[in-house]
Amino acid sequence: MGVIRSGDLGISKITLQGHIIVPDADLAIVKNELIVHQKLTQQEAGCLIFKVAQDSANINKFNVYEEFTDQQAFDNHQLRVKNSNWGKVTVNVQRYYQISNGAQNV
């Protein structure tokens, strides 16, 4: 009997990548809240990778890369964010994301 891998079961990892643009007026509060947002996200079930880094050439740009085990984990993250303080302080942020899913390699 062979080993069953998650990719064989049709389970797909969700990847979000892109960046956000933060208005000057919100920059300080967003940077402050980002620390809490990163910590909470990295503790979520299904979060594989969560990286947000301020761009070295543009202080208003933050590069974003996220991986979640599956669509459910990603949806749970999105729901938490929507109802969090991060969701409130980033209401004026412009988001430029590409979301993809693909089979996991286990």
C-alpha positions as CSV (number, residue, x, y, z in Angstrom):
1,M,0.0,0.0,0.0
2,G,1.4,3.4,-1.0
3,V,1.8,6.6,0.9
4,I,-1.2,9.0,0.5
5,R,-0.1,12.6,0.1
6,S,-2.3,15.6,0.5
7,G,-1.7,16.5,-3.1
8,D,-3.2,13.1,-4.0
9,L,-6.3,14.0,-2.1
10,G,-6.9,17.2,-4.1
11,I,-5.9,19.5,-1.2
12,S,-4.4,22.7,-2.5
13,K,-2.2,25.2,-0.7
14,I,-3.3,28.8,-1.1
15,T,-0.7,31.4,-1.8
16,L,-1.2,35.2,-1.7
17,Q,1.5,37.5,-2.9
18,G,1.7,41.2,-3.8
19,H,1.9,44.4,-1.9
20,I,0.0,47.1,0.0
21,I,0.3,50.8,-0.3
22,V,-0.2,52.7,3.0
23,P,-1.1,56.4,3.0
24,D,1.3,58.7,4.8
25,A,-1.4,59.6,7.4
26,D,-1.8,55.9,8.4
27,L,1.9,54.8,8.1
28,A,2.7,54.9,11.8
29,I,-0.4,53.1,13.1
30,V,-0.2,50.4,10.4
31,K,3.5,49.7,11.1
32,N,2.7,49.5,14.8
33,E,-0.3,47.2,14.3
34,L,1.6,45.0,11.8
35,I,3.6,43.5,14.6
36,V,0.4,42.2,16.3
37,H,-1.1,41.2,13.0
38,Q,1.9,39.1,12.0
39,K,2.0,37.4,15.4
40,L,-1.7,36.5,15.4
41,T,-1.6,35.3,11.8
42,Q,1.5,33.1,12.4
43,Q,-0.4,31.4,15.2
44,E,-3.4,30.6,13.1
45,A,-4.2,26.9,12.2
46,G,-3.1,26.3,8.6
47,C,-0.7,29.3,8.3
48,L,2.5,28.0,6.6
49,I,4.2,31.3,5.8
50,F,3.3,34.9,6.5
51,K,5.7,37.7,5.6
52,V,5.0,41.4,5.3
53,A,8.1,43.6,4.9
54,Q,8.4,47.3,4.3
55,D,9.9,48.0,0.9
56,S,13.4,49.4,1.0
57,A,12.8,51.9,-1.9
58,N,9.3,53.0,-0.9
59,I,8.3,53.5,2.7
60,N,4.6,53.4,1.9
61,K,4.9,50.0,0.2
62,F,4.8,46.7,2.1
63,N,5.5,43.4,0.2
64,V,3.3,40.6,1.2
65,Y,3.7,36.8,0.9
66,E,1.3,34.3,2.6
67,E,0.8,30.5,2.3
68,F,-2.0,28.6,3.9
69,T,-2.6,24.8,3.9
70,D,-5.9,25.1,2.1
71,Q,-8.9,27.3,1.2
72,Q,-10.6,26.8,4.6
73,A,-7.5,28.0,6.5
74,F,-7.2,31.0,4.1
75,D,-10.9,31.8,4.5
76,N,-10.6,31.7,8.3
77,H,-7.7,34.0,8.1
78,Q,-9.6,36.5,5.9
79,L,-12.6,36.4,8.4
80,R,-10.3,37.0,11.4
81,V,-8.6,39.9,9.6
82,K,-11.9,41.5,8.6
83,N,-13.0,41.7,12.2
84,S,-9.6,42.6,13.7
85,N,-7.9,45.9,14.7
86,W,-5.7,45.3,11.6
87,G,-8.8,45.4,9.4
88,K,-9.8,48.8,11.0
89,V,-6.4,50.5,10.7
90,T,-5.8,49.3,7.1
91,V,-9.2,50.5,5.8
92,N,-7.4,53.1,3.6
93,V,-4.7,50.8,2.4
94,Q,-4.6,49.9,-1.3
95,R,-4.1,46.2,-1.8
96,Y,-2.5,44.6,-4.9
97,Y,-2.6,40.8,-4.5
98,Q,-2.5,37.7,-6.6
99,I,-4.0,34.6,-5.1
100,S,-3.3,31.1,-6.4
101,N,-3.8,27.6,-5.3
102,G,-1.8,24.5,-6.2
103,A,-1.3,21.0,-5.0
104,Q,1.0,20.7,-2.0
105,N,4.3,18.8,-2.3
106,V,4.5,16.6,0.7
